[in-house]
């Protein structure tokens, strides 16, 4: 089942990226990374190597708010790309089926 997610304009994306850059400098973000674990795969990663990922990507209408941002390893962040949470879960469950 496809979920409708509105696409963002270039202006909205630039604004949200600016907000994300400011959040990256915050003590909130440092605390979020301090545990050194990827939100998606739970692997241990040095805190400085974690990337900021938007659960609902900016291009899909997501915002740079704390409830939409997680710390992810580069591998998971690159694989997830512009998928929304439902699509990402479907992708992961497909991998599980391939492993069987």
Secondary structure, DSSP 8 states (H G I E B T S, - for coil): ---------HHHHHHHHHHHHHHHTSHHHHHHHHT-B-TTT--B--GGG-EEEESS-GGGT----GGGEEEE-HHHHHHHTT--HHHHHHHHHHHHHHH-
